[in-house]
């Protein structure tokens, strides 16, 4: 690709990034492009995904049905397009959580997510290491299909729903059970 074509693509990307960062949710319908995607939800809310030109950073901005920015998640991506980690901020840009992602060494499949509280560093008294507030694990069947997430909440005295505002995930069925069993 020549320099002029690269600069043209970069210019469009910067323009889309500026538009996406300054628009309300209702104005975002027109910004889909090579590095921007808009996902519209049934409740009227929207998620806007903006990818850096080098594909190393992916930013997801979530807007309520009335156009208020409610959450910003910034993912750092690896060369294969998988997230290696992310930071989650609220609509006022307050960092809430940081997340690391773990992949199987041989298959490259996502096997674990560790979520840490950015506001309060929790140290495990036995190991001296920072302790996550949540761990999400994934299992895979023989065909490589991922199970529903298995969620471990490490905040004492609270349910998953009380902490995160949604119901916890659970396996609907055993992914290893066949029809014959």
C-alpha positions in Angstrom: 0.0 0.0 0.0 1.4 3.4 -0.9 1.9 6.3 1.5 -1.0 8.3 0.1 -3.5 5.4 0.5 -2.3 4.8 4.1 -2.7 8.5 5.0 -6.2 8.5 3.5 -7.2 5.5 5.6 -5.6 7.0 8.7 -7.4 10.3 8.1 -10.8 8.6 7.8 -10.1 6.6 11.0 -9.2 9.7 13.0 -12.3 11.4 11.7 -14.5 8.5 12.7 -12.8 8.3 16.1 -13.5 12.0 16.7 -17.1 11.6 15.5 -17.7 8.5 17.7 -16.3 10.2 20.8 -18.4 13.3 20.4 -21.7 11.9 19.3 -24.7 11.0 21.3 -26.1 7.5 20.8 -28.8 8.7 18.5 -26.3 10.3 16.2 -24.1 7.2 15.9 -26.0 5.4 13.2 -23.9 6.9 10.4 -20.4 6.2 11.6 -20.0 2.5 10.8 -16.8 2.1 8.8 -13.7 -0.1 8.5 -12.6 0.6 12.1 -16.0 1.5 13.7 -19.0 -0.7 14.4 -22.3 0.2 16.1 -24.3 -2.5 17.8 -27.9 -1.5 18.6 -29.7 -3.3 21.4 -33.5 -4.1 21.7 -33.8 -1.7 24.7 -32.5 1.2 22.6 -29.0 1.3 24.0 -26.0 1.1 21.8 -22.4 -0.1 21.9 -19.9 1.6 19.6 -16.7 -0.3 18.9 -13.7 1.7 17.7 -10.6 -0.2 16.5 -7.2 1.4 16.2 -5.7 1.3 12.7 -3.0 -1.2 13.9 -5.8 -3.3 15.6 -3.9 -3.3 18.9 -6.6 -1.4 20.8 -10.3 -1.8 20.7 -12.6 0.6 22.6 -16.2 -0.1 23.4 -18.4 2.8 24.4 -21.8 1.9 25.8 -24.7 4.4 25.6 -28.1 4.3 27.3 -31.3 4.5 25.2 -31.3 8.2 25.7 -27.7 8.7 24.5 -25.8 8.9 27.8 -22.4 7.4 27.9 -22.5 4.7 30.6 -19.4 2.7 30.2 -16.1 2.7 28.3 -14.1 -0.5 27.9 -10.6 -0.4 26.4 -9.1 -3.7 25.2 -5.4 -4.3 24.4 -5.3 -6.9 21.7 -2.7 -9.4 20.7 -1.4 -10.1 17.1 -4.2 -12.7 16.7 -7.0 -10.2 17.5 -7.6 -11.7 21.0 -7.9 -9.4 24.0 -5.0 -9.7 26.4 -6.4 -7.3 29.0 -8.9 -4.4 29.4 -9.8 -1.5 31.6 -13.5 -0.7 32.4 -14.5 2.9 33.1 -17.8 4.4 34.0 -19.5 7.2 32.0 -17.5 9.8 34.0 -14.2 8.1 33.0 -13.6 6.7 36.5 -11.7 3.4 36.2 -13.7 0.6 37.9 -12.0 -2.6 36.9 -9.1 -4.1 35.0 -9.3 -7.6 33.4 -6.7 -10.0 32.2 -7.5 -12.9 29.8 -5.8 -16.3 29.8 -5.6 -18.6 26.8 -4.7 -22.3 26.5 -1.1 -22.7 25.5 -1.8 -25.3 22.8 -5.2 -24.5 21.4 -5.2 -20.7 22.0 -8.8 -20.9 23.3 -9.9 -18.5 26.0 -10.0 -20.3 29.3 -10.0 -17.7 32.0 -10.8 -14.0 32.8 -9.6 -12.4 36.0 -11.3 -9.1 37.0 -9.6 -6.8 39.5 -11.1 -3.8 41.3 -9.2 -0.7 40.2 -10.4 1.4 43.2 -9.4 -1.0 46.0 -6.4 -3.3 45.7 -7.2 -6.6 47.4 -4.2 -8.6 48.5 -4.4 -12.3 49.3 -3.0 -12.6 52.8 -1.6 -16.1 52.0 0.1 -15.3 48.7 0.7 -11.6 49.0 -0.6 -11.2 45.4 -3.4 -9.1 44.3 -6.7 -11.0 44.4 -9.4 -10.7 41.7 -12.9 -9.8 42.6 -14.2 -12.2 40.0 -12.9 -15.1 38.0 -14.6 -16.5 34.9 -13.6 -19.9 33.6 -14.6 -21.6 30.4 -14.6 -25.3 29.5 -14.6 -26.8 26.0 -16.1 -30.0 24.7 -14.4 -32.4 22.3 -15.6 -30.3 19.3 -14.1 -27.1 20.7 -17.4 -25.6 21.7 -17.2 -23.3 24.7 -19.4 -23.8 27.7 -21.4 -21.1 29.4 -19.1 -19.1 31.7 -18.4 -20.4 35.1 -18.3 -17.4 37.4 -16.6 -17.2 40.8 -17.3 -14.0 42.8 -14.6 -13.4 45.5 -16.3 -10.5 47.3 -17.4 -11.7 50.7 -21.0 -11.2 51.8 -22.4 -10.2 48.5 -24.1 -12.1 45.7 -22.9 -11.7 42.1 -26.2 -9.9 41.3 -25.6 -7.4 44.1 -22.1 -6.6 43.0 -22.5 -6.5 39.2 -26.2 -5.8 38.7 -27.0 -8.8 36.6 -27.8 -12.4 37.4 -24.8 -14.8 37.5 -24.1 -17.1 34.7 -24.7 -20.8 35.1 -24.4 -23.9 32.9 -27.8 -24.7 31.4 -26.6 -28.2 30.8 -23.5 -30.3 31.2 -21.4 -29.7 28.1 -19.8 -33.1 28.4 -23.1 -35.1 28.6 -24.2 -36.7 25.4 -27.7 -37.6 24.4 -27.0 -41.3 25.1 -26.0 -40.6 28.8 
